[in-house]
Amino acid sequence: MNTKNGSIRLFFLFLFSIFLVPEIYSQVTCSASAPPRVEVGQTFEYKVTLNEKPSGIVSTNFSNFKVVGGPLQGAFSSTTNINGQRTETNSYVYTYYLQAEKKGSLVIPSTVFKVNGQQVKSNNVTVNVVDASPGGQQKQGQSSSTSSAPTLDENDVFIRASVSKTNVYEGEQVIVTYKLYVGNTFNGGFRKSNLNIPSQSGLWSYELSDPNNEPAPTSENLNGKSYRVYEIRKMAQFPQKTGEIVINPLELDFLGRVIYQAQRSRSPWEQFLGGGQRSQDYRLHLKSNSIKLQVKPLPAANRPADFSGLVGSFNLKSNLTRTELKANEATDLTITISGSGNIQHIQAPQINFPADFDVTEPKITDQINTSGSGVTGSRTFEYVIIPRTQGEFTIPAGFFSFYDSQKYSIGNPTP
């Protein structure tokens, strides 16, 4: 009985070892492939296939080629059942789209991945690059399943900058809007990053848009082409000098995906999955157009001595908390200037307080609203006043002069 049990235990132990050994000693495979022959200027696929999922790409070397897209990542699995034994195989594919820029026998060195904490290298791939043939016929050695993705031009995606006006006065508010135009070529989505808002001397800037809450896209048709239009930034600019000022371009990185249909699928499996549909990623660095502002000096005629130099539309209100008090008691005087313009450049009005008054330096409080229509808000000056003697006193008017951008005249609102 013990012998029989012992043989049974050995038999199961033997089977157990048969099924475990392949798992313990399984090797990670990493195989790279590309067409053996391509033409100069031709875009082709470079693929690396692994049998285990990598945690990341350690390094690539495409020094002999131009990268026009990728990497696209795909995971595939297949199951076979032979004599009741079911086997599942996983494949992880990384696809780059490369372009040959010179002829010769060019090598794509190993691509290195990190799998299970270790580095795994693919094989080198040699591509024979020949001169481009006239007529653009099917390239020898090119896979029959690959047809070129649509060719992009400058009208497929771009940034357009526009301004509310280009002929302005010094200090006058100008609204600059940056819009991203995305054509229907990018039918697989896009992502933008590394947005760089231009900074330069000669302009005082406020950002009017919320970077974390872009408005919904609109549709626009330009020269017979349809676009999805995204307002990516809106700025209020105040010229601080006269003459020509150039608003520098806004820049960003754009990654867009193009999905297209291959002429023929390469296998029944691909036909089942969609008949040879392909996708290609394009990484582009976009820059908007620059804009020239012609900045005029403000009119000198009838300019008061206390002119603030500001341009806009403003109102002035004042308030005294107490008008009757004893000597050495305090009262507060508040002067609020509100409207549309460069609020942060408003200076306190000049007021000649009576000699018997002790007056503190004003406390300044700003309420600035940056909406899509421009910069509005108010600046409040709060004085603490202490009369040292009894009597009846008059606080003279304070003046704030500005250039009215609506009426094109010098304004003097008074308290």
SERO-936625 format. One record per residue (C-alpha): x, y, z; residue number from 1. Coordinates in nm, 4 decimals, m for minus. Layout:
BEGIN
+----------+----------+----------+------+
|     east |    north |       up | guke |
+----------+----------+----------+------+
|        X |        Y |        Z |  NUM |
...
+----------+----------+----------+------+
This chain:
BEGIN
+----------+----------+----------+------+
|     east |    north |       up | guke |
+----------+----------+----------+------+
|   0.0000 |   0.0000 |   0.0000 |    1 |
|   0.2785 |   0.2387 |   0.0861 |    2 |
|   0.4595 |   0.1476 |  m0.2338 |    3 |
|   0.1526 |   0.2158 |  m0.4384 |    4 |
|   0.0976 |   0.5478 |  m0.2697 |    5 |
|   0.4611 |   0.6320 |  m0.3227 |    6 |
|   0.4375 |   0.5626 |  m0.6956 |    7 |
|   0.1286 |   0.7784 |  m0.7220 |    8 |
|   0.3017 |   1.0633 |  m0.5478 |    9 |
|   0.6007 |   1.0331 |  m0.7801 |   10 |
|   0.3764 |   1.0269 |  m1.0853 |   11 |
|   0.1985 |   1.3493 |  m0.9886 |   12 |
|   0.5249 |   1.5097 |  m0.8937 |   13 |
|   0.6614 |   1.4263 |  m1.2379 |   14 |
|   0.3576 |   1.5777 |  m1.4116 |   15 |
|   0.3785 |   1.8852 |  m1.1893 |   16 |
|   0.7393 |   1.9394 |  m1.2888 |   17 |
|   0.6502 |   1.9076 |  m1.6583 |   18 |
|   0.3985 |   2.1904 |  m1.6344 |   19 |
|   0.6134 |   2.4155 |  m1.4157 |   20 |
|   0.9418 |   2.4027 |  m1.6026 |   21 |
|   0.8235 |   2.6072 |  m1.9047 |   22 |
|   0.6944 |   2.8827 |  m1.6706 |   23 |
|   1.0096 |   2.8949 |  m1.4642 |   24 |
|   1.2465 |   2.8967 |  m1.7609 |   25 |
|   1.0313 |   3.0854 |  m2.0123 |   26 |
|   1.2299 |   3.3463 |  m2.2021 |   27 |
|   1.1230 |   3.7005 |  m2.2895 |   28 |
|   1.1320 |   3.7417 |  m2.6645 |   29 |
|   1.1771 |   4.0798 |  m2.8303 |   30 |
|   1.1714 |   4.0863 |  m3.2092 |   31 |
|   1.1984 |   4.3912 |  m3.4375 |   32 |
|   1.0936 |   4.4057 |  m3.8026 |   33 |
|   1.0720 |   4.6516 |  m4.0913 |   34 |
|   1.0439 |   4.6288 |  m4.4710 |   35 |
|   1.3784 |   4.5168 |  m4.6160 |   36 |
|   1.3601 |   4.7726 |  m4.8965 |   37 |
|   1.2111 |   5.1236 |  m4.9008 |   38 |
|   1.2551 |   5.4410 |  m5.1040 |   39 |
|   1.3886 |   5.7767 |  m4.9951 |   40 |
|   1.1018 |   5.9804 |  m4.8522 |   41 |
|   0.8810 |   5.6753 |  m4.7996 |   42 |
|   0.7107 |   5.6310 |  m4.4624 |   43 |
|   0.7232 |   5.2754 |  m4.3306 |   44 |
|   0.6438 |   5.0779 |  m4.0158 |   45 |
|   0.9068 |   4.9633 |  m3.7692 |   46 |
|   0.7563 |   4.7144 |  m3.5228 |   47 |
|   0.8856 |   4.5535 |  m3.2074 |   48 |
|   0.6935 |   4.2564 |  m3.0670 |   49 |
|   0.7361 |   4.1140 |  m2.7162 |   50 |
|   0.5743 |   3.8146 |  m2.5518 |   51 |
|   0.5585 |   3.9876 |  m2.2121 |   52 |
|   0.4349 |   4.3327 |  m2.1274 |   53 |
|   0.7201 |   4.5799 |  m2.0721 |   54 |
|   0.7091 |   4.8434 |  m1.8006 |   55 |
|   0.8680 |   5.0986 |  m2.0299 |   56 |
|   1.0959 |   5.1808 |  m2.3206 |   57 |
|   1.4541 |   5.2328 |  m2.2084 |   58 |
|   1.6055 |   5.3577 |  m2.5342 |   59 |
|   1.5618 |   5.3826 |  m2.9106 |   60 |
|   1.8033 |   5.4791 |  m3.1852 |   61 |
|   1.6567 |   5.6164 |  m3.5071 |   62 |
|   1.9539 |   5.8338 |  m3.6020 |   63 |
|   1.9431 |   5.7086 |  m3.9625 |   64 |
|   1.5734 |   5.7867 |  m4.0048 |   65 |
|   1.3161 |   6.0550 |  m3.9322 |   66 |
|   1.0436 |   5.9631 |  m3.6817 |   67 |
|   0.7061 |   6.0825 |  m3.8136 |   68 |
|   0.4830 |   5.8982 |  m3.5672 |   69 |
|   0.4560 |   5.6578 |  m3.2795 |   70 |
|   0.5033 |   5.4637 |  m3.0765 |   71 |
|   0.1590 |   5.3118 |  m3.1089 |   72 |
|   0.1035 |   5.0375 |  m2.8537 |   73 |
|  m0.1084 |   4.7290 |  m2.9091 |   74 |
|  m0.1750 |   4.4102 |  m2.7144 |   75 |
|  m0.2939 |   4.0917 |  m2.8839 |   76 |
|  m0.3754 |   3.7431 |  m2.7586 |   77 |
|  m0.4456 |   3.4169 |  m2.9365 |   78 |
|  m0.5675 |   3.0795 |  m2.8073 |   79 |
|  m0.5068 |   2.7356 |  m2.9530 |   80 |
|  m0.6666 |   2.4076 |  m2.8463 |   81 |
|  m0.4860 |   2.0898 |  m2.9549 |   82 |
|  m0.6033 |   1.7549 |  m2.8231 |   83 |
|  m0.7796 |   1.9268 |  m2.5380 |   84 |
|  m0.4710 |   2.1282 |  m2.4362 |   85 |
|  m0.5442 |   2.5013 |  m2.4398 |   86 |
|  m0.2582 |   2.7413 |  m2.4988 |   87 |
|  m0.2806 |   3.1207 |  m2.4806 |   88 |
|  m0.0172 |   3.3445 |  m2.6382 |   89 |
|   0.0164 |   3.7178 |  m2.5683 |   90 |
|   0.1910 |   3.9696 |  m2.7893 |   91 |
|   0.2741 |   4.3330 |  m2.7145 |   92 |
|   0.3496 |   4.5386 |  m3.0241 |   93 |
|   0.5125 |   4.8816 |  m3.0444 |   94 |
|   0.4891 |   5.0503 |  m3.3857 |   95 |
|   0.6906 |   5.3500 |  m3.5056 |   96 |
|   0.6465 |   5.5293 |  m3.8369 |   97 |
|   0.9822 |   5.6162 |  m3.9869 |   98 |
|   1.0921 |   5.7935 |  m4.3007 |   99 |
|   1.4112 |   5.7371 |  m4.4942 |  100 |
|   1.5932 |   6.0600 |  m4.5831 |  101 |
|   1.8991 |   5.9159 |  m4.7559 |  102 |
|   1.9804 |   5.6038 |  m4.9493 |  103 |
|   2.2058 |   5.3198 |  m4.8451 |  104 |
|   2.2034 |   5.0091 |  m4.6312 |  105 |
|   2.0895 |   5.1660 |  m4.3044 |  106 |
|   2.0659 |   4.9955 |  m3.9680 |  107 |
|   1.8035 |   5.0487 |  m3.6994 |  108 |
|   1.9872 |   4.9494 |  m3.3800 |  109 |
|   1.8233 |   4.7566 |  m3.0970 |  110 |
|   1.5285 |   4.9032 |  m2.9114 |  111 |
|   1.5645 |   4.8394 |  m2.5390 |  112 |
|   1.2693 |   4.7676 |  m2.3085 |  113 |
|   1.2383 |   4.7046 |  m1.9380 |  114 |
|   1.0571 |   4.3789 |  m1.8551 |  115 |
|   1.0274 |   4.2379 |  m1.5041 |  116 |
|   1.2976 |   4.4728 |  m1.3805 |  117 |
|   1.5477 |   4.3690 |  m1.6494 |  118 |
|   1.6502 |   4.5199 |  m1.9818 |  119 |
|   1.5547 |   4.3336 |  m2.2990 |  120 |
|   1.6941 |   4.4201 |  m2.6436 |  121 |
|   1.5455 |   4.3646 |  m2.9853 |  122 |
|   1.7495 |   4.2575 |  m3.2853 |  123 |
|   1.9067 |   4.5109 |  m3.5218 |  124 |
|   1.7163 |   4.5679 |  m3.8459 |  125 |
|   1.8814 |   4.6564 |  m4.1773 |  126 |
|   1.6793 |   4.8526 |  m4.4319 |  127 |
|   1.8009 |   4.8986 |  m4.7886 |  128 |
|   1.7014 |   5.2535 |  m4.8917 |  129 |
|   1.6953 |   5.3277 |  m5.2651 |  130 |
|   1.6167 |   5.6350 |  m5.4716 |  131 |
|   1.2491 |   5.7225 |  m5.5010 |  132 |
|   1.0900 |   5.5801 |  m5.8137 |  133 |
|   0.8847 |   5.8034 |  m6.0460 |  134 |
|   0.5083 |   5.7717 |  m6.0307 |  135 |
|   0.4930 |   5.6527 |  m5.6699 |  136 |
|   0.4234 |   5.2851 |  m5.7511 |  137 |
|   0.4041 |   5.0185 |  m5.4831 |  138 |
|   0.7504 |   4.9765 |  m5.3338 |  139 |
|   0.9249 |   4.6439 |  m5.3657 |  140 |
|   0.9385 |   4.4701 |  m5.0318 |  141 |
|   0.6668 |   4.6913 |  m4.8838 |  142 |
|   0.3904 |   4.5030 |  m4.7082 |  143 |
|   0.0754 |   4.4811 |  m4.9169 |  144 |
|  m0.1274 |   4.5818 |  m4.6156 |  145 |
|   0.0383 |   4.9213 |  m4.5804 |  146 |
|  m0.0898 |   5.2244 |  m4.7642 |  147 |
|   0.0468 |   5.5662 |  m4.6848 |  148 |
|  m0.1343 |   5.7761 |  m4.4297 |  149 |
|  m0.2764 |   6.1061 |  m4.5569 |  150 |
|  m0.0090 |   6.3654 |  m4.6262 |  151 |
|  m0.0349 |   6.6646 |  m4.3947 |  152 |
|   0.0068 |   7.0266 |  m4.4893 |  153 |
|   0.0009 |   7.3552 |  m4.2989 |  154 |
|  m0.3774 |   7.3805 |  m4.3373 |  155 |
|  m0.4544 |   7.0604 |  m4.1434 |  156 |
|  m0.3793 |   7.2109 |  m3.8014 |  157 |
|  m0.2614 |   7.5590 |  m3.7031 |  158 |
|  m0.2880 |   7.8346 |  m3.4417 |  159 |
|  m0.4336 |   8.1707 |  m3.5365 |  160 |
|  m0.3818 |   8.4855 |  m3.3278 |  161 |
|  m0.6208 |   8.7795 |  m3.3663 |  162 |
|  m0.6602 |   9.1158 |  m3.1925 |  163 |
|  m0.9520 |   9.3451 |  m3.1243 |  164 |
|  m0.7641 |   9.6296 |  m3.2969 |  165 |
|  m0.4162 |   9.6949 |  m3.4340 |  166 |
|  m0.4132 |  10.0783 |  m3.4335 |  167 |
|  m0.4265 |  10.1826 |  m3.0693 |  168 |
|  m0.3249 |  10.4488 |  m2.8203 |  169 |
|  m0.0542 |  10.4022 |  m2.5615 |  170 |
|  m0.2153 |  10.2336 |  m2.2596 |  171 |
|  m0.5292 |  10.1305 |  m2.4480 |  172 |
|  m0.6608 |   9.7797 |  m2.3855 |  173 |
|  m0.6195 |   9.5293 |  m2.6701 |  174 |
|  m0.7738 |   9.1810 |  m2.6593 |  175 |
|  m0.5566 |   8.9056 |  m2.8110 |  176 |
|  m0.7217 |   8.5694 |  m2.8833 |  177 |
|  m0.5403 |   8.2485 |  m2.9741 |  178 |
|  m0.7408 |   7.9725 |  m3.1444 |  179 |
|  m0.6353 |   7.6208 |  m3.2439 |  180 |
|  m0.7823 |   7.5017 |  m3.5746 |  181 |
|  m0.7949 |   7.1215 |  m3.6131 |  182 |
|  m0.9007 |   6.9795 |  m3.9510 |  183 |
|  m1.0944 |   6.6592 |  m4.0046 |  184 |
|  m0.7712 |   6.4818 |  m4.1025 |  185 |
|  m0.7101 |   6.4250 |  m3.7298 |  186 |
|  m1.0027 |   6.1910 |  m3.6844 |  187 |
|  m0.8452 |   5.9907 |  m3.4016 |  188 |
|  m0.8143 |   6.2685 |  m3.1435 |  189 |
|  m0.5276 |   6.4914 |  m3.0366 |  190 |
|  m0.3401 |   6.6194 |  m2.7346 |  191 |
|  m0.1566 |   6.9484 |  m2.6820 |  192 |
|   0.1236 |   7.0194 |  m2.4336 |  193 |
|   0.4074 |   7.2585 |  m2.3475 |  194 |
|   0.2024 |   7.5685 |  m2.4220 |  195 |
|   0.4306 |   7.8721 |  m2.4200 |  196 |
|   0.2651 |   8.2136 |  m2.3873 |  197 |
|   0.4954 |   8.4834 |  m2.5279 |  198 |
|   0.6380 |   8.7359 |  m2.2863 |  199 |
|   0.7968 |   9.0614 |  m2.3987 |  200 |
|   0.8698 |   9.4162 |  m2.2981 |  201 |
|   0.6402 |   9.6999 |  m2.3910 |  202 |
|   0.3148 |   9.5221 |  m2.2981 |  203 |
|   0.1355 |   9.4866 |  m1.9651 |  204 |
|  m0.0582 |   9.1594 |  m1.9807 |  205 |
|  m0.3553 |   8.9963 |  m1.8108 |  206 |
|  m0.4745 |   8.6450 |  m1.8858 |  207 |
|  m0.8503 |   8.6470 |  m1.9476 |  208 |
|  m0.9105 |   8.2741 |  m2.0004 |  209 |
|  m0.9038 |   7.9933 |  m1.7461 |  210 |
|  m0.6240 |   7.7486 |  m1.8445 |  211 |
|  m0.8097 |   7.4652 |  m1.6702 |  212 |
|  m1.1492 |   7.5319 |  m1.8274 |  213 |
|  m1.1325 |   7.5872 |  m2.2002 |  214 |
|  m1.4635 |   7.6680 |  m2.3720 |  215 |
|  m1.6319 |   7.4057 |  m2.5869 |  216 |
|  m1.5060 |   7.3900 |  m2.9471 |  217 |
|  m1.6912 |   7.5577 |  m3.2284 |  218 |
|  m1.7034 |   7.4790 |  m3.5984 |  219 |
|  m1.5672 |   7.7003 |  m3.8715 |  220 |
|  m1.5227 |   7.6721 |  m4.2458 |  221 |
|  m1.2181 |   7.8309 |  m4.4075 |  222 |
|  m1.1520 |   7.8127 |  m4.7798 |  223 |
|  m1.3877 |   7.5180 |  m4.8129 |  224 |
|  m1.2241 |   7.3195 |  m4.5295 |  225 |
|  m1.4034 |   7.2357 |  m4.2041 |  226 |
|  m1.2326 |   7.2841 |  m3.8683 |  227 |
|  m1.2967 |   7.2251 |  m3.5026 |  228 |
|  m1.1899 |   7.5492 |  m3.3369 |  229 |
|  m1.0591 |   7.5642 |  m2.9791 |  230 |
|  m1.0003 |   7.8944 |  m2.8010 |  231 |
|  m0.6824 |   7.8115 |  m2.6119 |  232 |
|  m0.5934 |   8.1546 |  m2.4677 |  233 |
|  m0.7297 |   8.5082 |  m2.4462 |  234 |
|  m0.5132 |   8.7943 |  m2.3210 |  235 |
|  m0.5617 |   9.1636 |  m2.2425 |  236 |
|  m0.2577 |   9.3642 |  m2.3489 |  237 |
|  m0.1827 |   9.7275 |  m2.2585 |  238 |
|   0.0934 |   9.8912 |  m2.4685 |  239 |
|   0.3373 |  10.0807 |  m2.2491 |  240 |
|   0.5227 |  10.2632 |  m2.5254 |  241 |
|   0.4540 |  10.4209 |  m2.8626 |  242 |
|   0.5627 |  10.2979 |  m3.2031 |  243 |
|   0.5438 |   9.9468 |  m3.3444 |  244 |
|   0.5098 |   9.6569 |  m3.1007 |  245 |
|   0.5172 |   9.2987 |  m3.2267 |  246 |
|   0.3186 |   9.0416 |  m3.0301 |  247 |
|   0.5311 |   8.7285 |  m3.0482 |  248 |
|   0.3840 |   8.3890 |  m3.1497 |  249 |
|   0.2266 |   8.1493 |  m2.9022 |  250 |
|   0.3770 |   7.7985 |  m2.9276 |  251 |
|   0.2711 |   7.4476 |  m2.8262 |  252 |
|   0.3386 |   7.0798 |  m2.9002 |  253 |
|   0.0616 |   6.8929 |  m3.0816 |  254 |
|   0.0146 |   6.5159 |  m3.0986 |  255 |
|  m0.2640 |   6.4124 |  m3.3352 |  256 |
|  m0.3812 |   6.0728 |  m3.4566 |  257 |
|  m0.4925 |   5.9950 |  m3.8117 |  258 |
|  m0.6961 |   5.6796 |  m3.8723 |  259 |
|  m0.7042 |   5.5576 |  m4.2311 |  260 |
|  m0.7938 |   5.2476 |  m4.4292 |  261 |
|  m0.5230 |   5.0332 |  m4.5847 |  262 |
|  m0.5725 |   4.9207 |  m4.9435 |  263 |
|  m0.5670 |   4.5513 |  m4.8506 |  264 |
|  m0.5484 |   4.3705 |  m4.5198 |  265 |
|  m0.2554 |   4.1369 |  m4.4761 |  266 |
|  m0.4351 |   3.8433 |  m4.3144 |  267 |
|  m0.7817 |   3.6974 |  m4.2441 |  268 |
|  m0.7240 |   3.7935 |  m3.8792 |  269 |
|  m0.6864 |   4.1617 |  m3.9730 |  270 |
|  m0.9883 |   4.1420 |  m4.1985 |  271 |
|  m1.1857 |   4.0118 |  m3.9035 |  272 |
|  m1.0616 |   4.3007 |  m3.6861 |  273 |
|  m1.1590 |   4.5699 |  m3.9344 |  274 |
|  m1.0203 |   4.5095 |  m4.2790 |  275 |
|  m0.6746 |   4.6674 |  m4.2401 |  276 |
|  m0.7556 |   4.9903 |  m4.0599 |  277 |
|  m0.4400 |   5.1780 |  m3.9655 |  278 |
|  m0.3539 |   5.4753 |  m3.7482 |  279 |
|  m0.0592 |   5.7107 |  m3.7423 |  280 |
|   0.0452 |   5.9691 |  m3.4837 |  281 |
|   0.1950 |   6.3023 |  m3.5842 |  282 |
|   0.4010 |   6.5092 |  m3.3426 |  283 |
|   0.4082 |   6.8744 |  m3.4471 |  284 |
|   0.5382 |   7.1973 |  m3.2967 |  285 |
|   0.2894 |   7.4726 |  m3.3733 |  286 |
|   0.3407 |   7.8491 |  m3.3676 |  287 |
|   0.0797 |   8.1169 |  m3.4143 |  288 |
|   0.1236 |   8.4155 |  m3.6386 |  289 |
|   0.2797 |   8.7276 |  m3.4908 |  290 |
|   0.0816 |   9.0535 |  m3.4778 |  291 |
|   0.2013 |   9.4103 |  m3.5220 |  292 |
|   0.0470 |   9.6881 |  m3.3153 |  293 |
|   0.0808 |  10.0493 |  m3.4187 |  294 |
|   0.0754 |  10.2451 |  m3.0930 |  295 |
|  m0.0021 |  10.6178 |  m3.1069 |  296 |
|   0.0825 |  10.8735 |  m2.8362 |  297 |
|  m0.2132 |  11.0146 |  m2.6456 |  298 |
|  m0.3343 |  11.3613 |  m2.7527 |  299 |
|  m0.1482 |  11.6473 |  m2.5867 |  300 |
|  m0.4247 |  11.9062 |  m2.6397 |  301 |
|  m0.6270 |  11.9942 |  m2.3265 |  302 |
|  m0.4312 |  11.7459 |  m2.1185 |  303 |
|  m0.4594 |  11.8346 |  m1.7449 |  304 |
|  m0.1514 |  11.8502 |  m1.5254 |  305 |
|  m0.2738 |  11.5581 |  m1.3159 |  306 |
|  m0.3395 |  11.3312 |  m1.6165 |  307 |
|  m0.2950 |  10.9666 |  m1.5055 |  308 |
|  m0.1860 |  10.8380 |  m1.8455 |  309 |
|  m0.4517 |  10.5640 |  m1.8351 |  310 |
|  m0.6893 |  10.4799 |  m2.1170 |  311 |
|  m1.0326 |  10.3331 |  m2.0548 |  312 |
|  m1.3686 |  10.4191 |  m1.9065 |  313 |
|  m1.3812 |  10.4955 |  m1.5330 |  314 |
|  m1.6069 |  10.6243 |  m1.2560 |  315 |
|  m1.5069 |  10.7720 |  m0.9216 |  316 |
|  m1.6984 |  10.7540 |  m0.5925 |  317 |
|  m1.6048 |  10.8753 |  m0.2444 |  318 |
|  m1.7457 |  10.8217 |   0.1011 |  319 |
|  m1.6755 |  10.9623 |   0.4482 |  320 |
|  m1.7835 |  10.7292 |   0.7304 |  321 |
|  m1.8498 |  11.0149 |   0.9775 |  322 |
|  m1.8968 |  11.3818 |   0.9060 |  323 |
|  m1.9466 |  11.4947 |   1.2693 |  324 |
|  m1.6866 |  11.4032 |   1.5326 |  325 |
|  m1.4801 |  11.5474 |   1.8143 |  326 |
|  m1.1219 |  11.6595 |   1.7904 |  327 |
|  m0.8759 |  11.3656 |   1.7907 |  328 |
|  m1.1453 |  11.1227 |   1.6786 |  329 |
|  m1.1006 |  10.9302 |   1.3544 |  330 |
|  m1.3079 |  10.8983 |   1.0408 |  331 |
|  m1.2452 |  10.7026 |   0.7226 |  332 |
|  m1.2407 |  10.8436 |   0.3710 |  333 |
|  m1.2698 |  10.5905 |   0.0890 |  334 |
|  m1.2235 |  10.6749 |  m0.2778 |  335 |
|  m1.3120 |  10.4051 |  m0.5317 |  336 |
|  m1.2219 |  10.4276 |  m0.8980 |  337 |
|  m1.3924 |  10.1605 |  m1.1084 |  338 |
|  m1.4329 |  10.0797 |  m1.4746 |  339 |
|  m1.2537 |   9.9165 |  m1.7643 |  340 |
|  m0.8815 |   9.9537 |  m1.8149 |  341 |
|  m0.5488 |   9.8863 |  m1.6472 |  342 |
|  m0.6813 |   9.8923 |  m1.2898 |  343 |
|  m0.3471 |   9.8130 |  m1.1274 |  344 |
|  m0.1903 |  10.1297 |  m1.2669 |  345 |
|  m0.4397 |  10.3654 |  m1.1021 |  346 |
|  m0.2661 |  10.6070 |  m0.8650 |  347 |
|  m0.4311 |  10.7757 |  m0.5651 |  348 |
|  m0.5897 |  11.1106 |  m0.6502 |  349 |
|  m0.4061 |  11.4161 |  m0.5226 |  350 |
|  m0.6035 |  11.5658 |  m0.2300 |  351 |
|  m0.4950 |  11.8729 |  m0.0324 |  352 |
|  m0.6177 |  11.7850 |   0.3179 |  353 |
|  m0.6539 |  12.0659 |   0.5772 |  354 |
|  m0.3384 |  12.1370 |   0.7733 |  355 |
|  m0.5030 |  12.0380 |   1.1058 |  356 |
|  m0.5658 |  11.6822 |   0.9797 |  357 |
|  m0.3482 |  11.3828 |   1.0462 |  358 |
|  m0.3934 |  11.1507 |   0.7461 |  359 |
|  m0.2503 |  10.8011 |   0.7050 |  360 |
|  m0.1136 |  10.6624 |   0.3806 |  361 |
|  m0.4062 |  10.5057 |   0.1953 |  362 |
|  m0.4785 |  10.1350 |   0.2194 |  363 |
|  m0.5233 |  10.0039 |  m0.1365 |  364 |
|  m0.7710 |   9.7288 |  m0.2198 |  365 |
|  m0.8109 |   9.5873 |  m0.5713 |  366 |
|  m1.1030 |   9.3972 |  m0.7170 |  367 |
|  m1.0008 |   9.2945 |  m1.0682 |  368 |
|  m1.2194 |   9.0905 |  m1.2986 |  369 |
|  m1.0568 |   8.9211 |  m1.5981 |  370 |
|  m1.3391 |   8.8002 |  m1.8166 |  371 |
|  m1.3498 |   8.7334 |  m2.1869 |  372 |
|  m1.4528 |   9.0925 |  m2.2584 |  373 |
|  m1.1472 |   9.2475 |  m2.0956 |  374 |
|  m1.0118 |   9.3796 |  m1.7663 |  375 |
|  m1.2665 |   9.5497 |  m1.5406 |  376 |
|  m1.2901 |   9.6145 |  m1.1697 |  377 |
|  m1.1997 |   9.8742 |  m0.9120 |  378 |
|  m0.9212 |  10.0115 |  m0.6935 |  379 |
|  m1.0157 |  10.1566 |  m0.3550 |  380 |
|  m0.8050 |  10.3987 |  m0.1472 |  381 |
|  m0.8921 |  10.4121 |   0.2231 |  382 |
|  m0.7594 |  10.6982 |   0.4395 |  383 |
|  m0.7839 |  10.7332 |   0.8170 |  384 |
|  m0.8356 |  11.1020 |   0.9053 |  385 |
|  m0.7938 |  11.2512 |   1.2543 |  386 |
|  m0.8772 |  11.6254 |   1.3021 |  387 |
|  m0.6615 |  11.7697 |   1.5833 |  388 |
|  m0.8700 |  12.0838 |   1.6390 |  389 |
|  m1.2385 |  12.1688 |   1.6477 |  390 |
|  m1.4109 |  12.3538 |   1.3654 |  391 |
|  m1.5749 |  12.3068 |   1.0274 |  392 |
|  m1.3466 |  12.1797 |   0.7557 |  393 |
|  m1.3846 |  12.1052 |   0.3866 |  394 |
|  m1.1977 |  11.8237 |   0.2175 |  395 |
|  m1.1327 |  11.9489 |  m0.1359 |  396 |
|  m1.2129 |  11.7435 |  m0.4424 |  397 |
|  m0.9645 |  11.4901 |  m0.5689 |  398 |
|  m0.9162 |  11.4508 |  m0.9420 |  399 |
|  m0.8432 |  11.1466 |  m1.1554 |  400 |
|  m0.7878 |  11.2207 |  m1.5234 |  401 |
|  m0.7865 |  10.9570 |  m1.7960 |  402 |
|  m0.8344 |  10.9223 |  m2.1686 |  403 |
|  m1.1836 |  10.7954 |  m2.2441 |  404 |
|  m1.1493 |  10.5217 |  m2.5044 |  405 |
|  m1.5220 |  10.5381 |  m2.5815 |  406 |
|  m1.5550 |  10.9150 |  m2.6197 |  407 |
|  m1.1948 |  10.9796 |  m2.7217 |  408 |
|  m1.1615 |  11.2674 |  m2.4782 |  409 |
|  m0.9943 |  11.3492 |  m2.1495 |  410 |
|  m1.2252 |  11.2693 |  m1.8547 |  411 |
|  m1.2196 |  11.4095 |  m1.4998 |  412 |
|  m1.4592 |  11.2248 |  m1.2677 |  413 |
|  m1.4655 |  11.3865 |  m0.9244 |  414 |
|  m1.5720 |  11.2650 |  m0.5796 |  415 |
+----------+----------+----------+------+
